């Protein structure tokens, strides 16, 4: 118990370190696992690859759900076609080039080479989400990379399972058919579960606000289970369902996001520590240079080539393509996938795992911290210092067929200095209470709003979306929002996530 408590305290401290340094938390948590495992100070012997795979899958579901909940539809929508092509065509290019390098440069036999090529072709959702959301990149670049990390797990898992099957590997056209079918099933189930879940949560008032975060995560996990049962891509289903939920203007949204974020951190910590326990450090030395060579092929040849080939029809600037090539971060997902051949008993699977482990650690250490520098050199840092968005909390008033919206005006909001009447809320919505300096009062139309004020707005059900859209528009553009082209009326799902 004492050891577990110390590990948890160190892991929490590692969150702070990783957030300040820009280093993906993967490396710190892996280090904790290695330190308490075999050859470490704890000397804990753990070699259950099957248990690691099961727990890793469960953690990945939570991480994908958290990432989907935090994905803004308005940012990802323009990048969706490019991300889909990059997740399909790009994976095929990456697998082929990396496998060829592993076979001809390192001397691995073709099955092992194809396994490594498939395993490391998946960008890691946890690494991408944790790094990109701290780096101010253009929304198109961020949208493509985030969507790719959520989409490319599905085809990669299918390929790894196929290559790890004892006996002959299926023909390429059979693999393509399986990938297409599983992706189609995953898309259908994910969108269906997401829309049904969001509709239910928006129209049924739960008895306690604390039930909303649990319900949202339960719906997202249900999408994974339904996708897996239907022999579809559960990973794609959970990501799409969570993305729909995250853009649906659900009640008590800030609390839900905080709950999902906390679960995501717990899943990352547990998964990475367990992977660190599974590895045997003294066995890694012999596979260090093969891993470095394969990583060079992946990073300097396969990844740029897959980005160039996949994005050729979209004619993106070369600077954006170069940044996407460097930002193809690998993390826990490739290491988890490397346990599949170990569970299947494929010859040489231990060496495949060791090579993948070293490759991920070395190149994550290189790519993660240098991403802001590369973005600056390519002049792709997003310099938009617009006003902060509002974190609007919504609680349904079921019997009144209305909603109670509450929010605090951020320091950088352009709502500061605006009179209540200048909010120009739609008929059926009004500001009912203002809390300022721990004192509450009913505002007049001439009341001037200040940064730090907390507002309660009551809106009837038909105008709830319009009222929230107007509040967000004023927060971004001030009282003249809409008249000066600040986008007062977004689409129905463009601003669902605060």
Secondary structure, DSSP 8 states (H G I E B T S, - for coil): -HHHHHHHHHHHHHHHHHHHH---HHHHHHHHHHHHBTTSSS-B----HHHHHHHHHHHHHHHHHHHHHT--HHHHTTTHHHHHHHHHHHHHHHHHHHHHHHHHTT---HHHHHHHHHHTTS--HHHHHHHHTTS-B-HHHHHHHHHHHHHHHHHHHHHHHHHTSSS----HHHHHHHHHHHHHHHHHHHHHHHHHHHHHHHHS--SSTHHHHHHHHHHHHHHHHHHHHTTS-HHHHHHHHHHHHHTS--TTHHHHHHHHHHHHHHHHHHHHHHHHHHS-GGGTGGGHHHHHHHHHHIIIIIHHHHHHHHHGGGT--HHHHHHHHHT----HHHHHHHHHHHHHT-TTHHHHHHHHHHHHHHHHHHHHHHHHHHHHHTT-B-----------EEEEETTTTEEEEEEE--TT-TTTT-BGGGG---TTEEEEEEEETTEEE---TT-B--TT-EEEEEEEGGGHHHHHHHHHHHHHH-TTTTTTSS-SS--TTTS---
